[in-house]
Amino acid sequence: QVQLVESGGGLVQAGGSLRLSCAASGSIFSILDMGWYRQASGKQRELVATITRGGRTKYADSVEGRFTISRDNARKAVYLQMSSLKPEDTAVYYCNAKFSVTNSEYWGQGTQVTVSS
């Protein structure tokens, strides 16, 4: 079982930066594929960025060049550095973990990011 706890959300002005953190429990973190998703009010949850257990990253077109995903296997953590934030980045951001061996998927409780114009 994997538990995920996000932190770092908050209110920021447009053009500002925030760093989200996701702390994971369990002993299999290093072999999990991790990701960040977001869900704006009234919209479907969408992928923001992913990082494989090998460190390969992928980004949504809307955040490419502004957001950076990274992981620290020793700390069992994944991060999302967000820069040049826009009001349309306002959403609840969720940490996600996938364990391919068992086809299991885990979600955190989410952290609110609000970008004011």
Secondary structure, DSSP 8 states (H G I E B T S, - for coil): ---EEEE--EEEETT--EEEEEEE-SS-GGG-EEEEEEE-TTS--EEEEEE-TT--EEE-TTTTTTEEEEEETTTTEEEEEE-S--GGG-EEEEEEEEETTTTEEEE---EEEEEE-
